[in-house]
Amino acid sequence: MKKTFLYNFFPSKEKEETSNDSKTPLIVTRRLLEIRDMYSAPVIDPQNSWKIKKVVTHHEMIIGKQVMPFAEVLEHVLGNWTLGSAKLVTLGHKKHVDLWEVTEENNPKTYLNEGTYIEILLSQDNALVCVNLFKDRGLSVDDETGLYWDPMSSNFKFKLIKKGHVMIFLRR
């Protein structure tokens, strides 16, 4: 069975009654819940394992963060984690992760807790932060990248799928 995380926006009966008694507006907060899905977890297709595909933006290149849409992270990454680890990230904490850069399949480069972590942004999207990856791989604007969480080895796999054609010129 597959694990699924959902947000619960419904307040407890106690909070509702307290709010009604004190005549203060009820502040609804979200709480991450874990449920068991009746369908089995998807099998990673070795021919198309890149669940999160992105084109590097200028902003991502400058700050060394690969921004990932929240919905994709919730579906493809957090569902493979424990509820505690998923809650840490959704509450705004940084979660250190291991990353394998596998563009050259026979010579992967590993980033093991070397400033590599996932965090949630103000936009509620997530970012995989690995400044060294951006420097080592020479990532630039319009590069197409692929990323997925490998549940077998408990790490991210990253691949430069296609090099972009945009060149950035800096003025002196």
C-alpha positions as CSV (number, residue, x, y, z in Angstrom):
1,M,0.0,0.0,0.0
2,K,1.1,3.5,-0.8
3,K,1.4,6.3,1.7
4,T,-0.3,9.6,1.0
5,F,0.0,12.9,2.8
6,L,-2.9,15.2,3.0
7,Y,-3.6,18.5,4.7
8,N,-6.4,18.7,7.3
9,F,-7.9,22.2,7.5
10,F,-10.7,21.2,9.8
11,P,-10.3,22.5,13.4
12,S,-11.0,20.3,16.3
13,K,-14.4,20.6,18.1
14,E,-12.6,22.0,21.1
15,K,-11.1,24.8,19.1
16,E,-14.5,25.6,17.5
17,E,-16.2,25.8,20.9
18,T,-13.4,27.9,22.4
19,S,-13.6,30.3,19.4
20,N,-17.4,30.6,19.7
21,D,-17.3,31.1,23.5
22,S,-14.7,33.8,23.3
23,K,-16.3,35.4,20.2
24,T,-12.9,35.5,18.5
25,P,-12.5,34.5,14.9
26,L,-11.3,30.9,14.3
27,I,-7.9,30.8,12.8
28,V,-7.7,27.7,10.5
29,T,-4.3,26.1,10.3
30,R,-3.2,23.2,8.1
31,R,-2.0,20.0,9.6
32,L,-0.2,17.2,7.6
33,L,-1.9,13.8,7.9
34,E,-0.8,10.4,6.7
35,I,-3.2,8.0,5.2
36,R,-2.8,4.7,3.5
37,D,-3.8,4.6,-0.2
38,M,-5.5,1.5,-1.5
39,Y,-3.3,1.5,-4.5
40,S,0.3,0.3,-4.4
41,A,3.2,2.6,-4.6
42,P,4.3,3.4,-8.2
43,V,7.3,1.5,-9.5
44,I,10.1,3.7,-10.8
45,D,10.4,3.2,-14.6
46,P,14.2,3.0,-15.4
47,Q,13.5,4.5,-18.9
48,N,11.7,7.5,-17.5
49,S,12.5,7.9,-13.9
50,W,12.6,11.7,-13.8
51,K,9.4,12.6,-12.0
52,I,10.3,16.3,-11.6
53,K,11.5,18.0,-14.8
54,K,12.5,21.6,-14.6
55,V,14.1,24.3,-16.8
56,V,16.6,26.3,-14.8
57,T,15.6,30.0,-14.3
58,H,18.0,32.9,-13.9
59,H,16.9,33.2,-10.2
60,E,17.6,29.5,-9.5
61,M,21.0,29.8,-11.2
62,I,22.0,32.8,-9.0
63,I,20.9,31.3,-5.7
64,G,21.8,27.6,-6.4
65,K,18.3,26.3,-5.6
66,Q,16.2,24.0,-7.8
67,V,12.6,25.1,-7.2
68,M,10.1,22.3,-7.3
69,P,6.3,22.8,-7.3
70,F,4.8,21.8,-4.0
71,A,2.3,19.4,-5.6
72,E,5.1,17.4,-7.3
73,V,7.1,17.2,-4.1
74,L,4.1,16.1,-2.1
75,E,3.4,13.4,-4.6
76,H,6.8,12.1,-5.6
77,V,9.1,12.9,-2.6
78,L,7.3,13.4,0.7
79,G,5.2,10.2,0.2
80,N,8.4,8.2,0.5
81,W,9.4,9.8,3.8
82,T,8.2,9.3,7.3
83,L,5.5,11.6,8.5
84,G,7.9,13.2,10.9
85,S,10.4,14.1,8.2
86,A,7.6,15.4,5.9
87,K,6.2,17.6,8.7
88,L,9.7,19.1,9.4
89,V,9.8,20.3,5.8
90,T,6.2,21.5,5.6
91,L,6.7,23.5,8.9
92,G,9.6,25.4,7.4
93,H,12.7,23.5,8.6
94,K,15.6,22.5,6.4
95,K,16.0,18.8,5.9
96,H,19.4,17.6,4.9
97,V,19.4,15.1,2.0
98,D,21.8,13.1,0.0
99,L,22.0,13.8,-3.8
100,W,23.5,11.8,-6.6
101,E,24.3,13.7,-9.8
102,V,24.0,11.0,-12.5
103,T,24.4,12.9,-15.7
104,E,27.4,10.8,-16.5
105,E,25.8,7.4,-15.5
106,N,29.1,5.5,-15.2
107,N,30.6,8.2,-13.0
108,P,28.0,9.6,-10.6
109,K,29.0,12.4,-8.2
110,T,27.6,12.4,-4.7
111,Y,26.7,15.3,-2.5
112,L,26.3,13.8,1.0
113,N,25.1,16.5,3.4
114,E,27.5,19.0,1.8
115,G,25.1,21.9,2.2
116,T,22.4,19.8,0.4
117,Y,19.0,20.2,1.8
118,I,15.3,20.6,0.9
119,E,13.4,23.6,2.2
120,I,10.0,25.2,1.8
121,L,9.8,28.7,0.2
122,L,7.5,31.5,1.0
123,S,5.5,30.6,-2.1
124,Q,4.9,27.1,-0.5
125,D,7.0,25.5,-3.3
126,N,10.0,23.5,-2.2
127,A,13.6,24.1,-3.2
128,L,16.4,21.6,-3.4
129,V,19.5,23.6,-2.3
130,C,22.9,22.5,-3.6
131,V,25.1,25.4,-4.6
132,N,28.0,23.0,-5.2
133,L,25.9,21.1,-7.8
134,F,25.2,24.3,-9.7
135,K,28.9,25.2,-9.7
136,D,30.3,21.7,-10.5
137,R,27.8,21.0,-13.3
138,G,27.9,24.6,-14.6
139,L,24.2,24.9,-14.7
140,S,22.8,27.9,-16.5
141,V,19.5,29.4,-17.6
142,D,17.4,27.2,-19.8
143,D,19.2,23.9,-18.9
144,E,16.6,21.1,-18.6
145,T,17.0,19.0,-15.5
146,G,15.4,15.9,-14.1
147,L,15.0,14.9,-10.5
148,Y,13.4,12.2,-8.5
149,W,13.6,10.7,-5.0
150,D,14.9,7.1,-5.0
151,P,13.2,5.2,-2.2
152,M,15.6,2.3,-2.5
153,S,18.7,4.4,-1.7
154,S,16.9,7.2,0.2
155,N,18.4,10.0,-1.9
156,F,17.7,12.4,-4.7
157,K,18.9,11.5,-8.2
158,F,19.6,14.5,-10.4
159,K,20.4,14.6,-14.1
160,L,21.1,17.3,-16.7
161,I,18.8,16.3,-19.4
162,K,19.5,19.0,-22.0
163,K,21.9,21.9,-22.0
164,G,20.2,25.3,-22.7
165,H,21.3,27.9,-25.2
166,V,21.1,31.0,-23.1
167,M,24.3,32.8,-22.2
168,I,24.5,35.3,-19.4
169,F,26.9,38.2,-19.8
170,L,27.9,40.2,-16.8
171,R,28.8,43.8,-17.1
172,R,32.0,45.1,-15.5
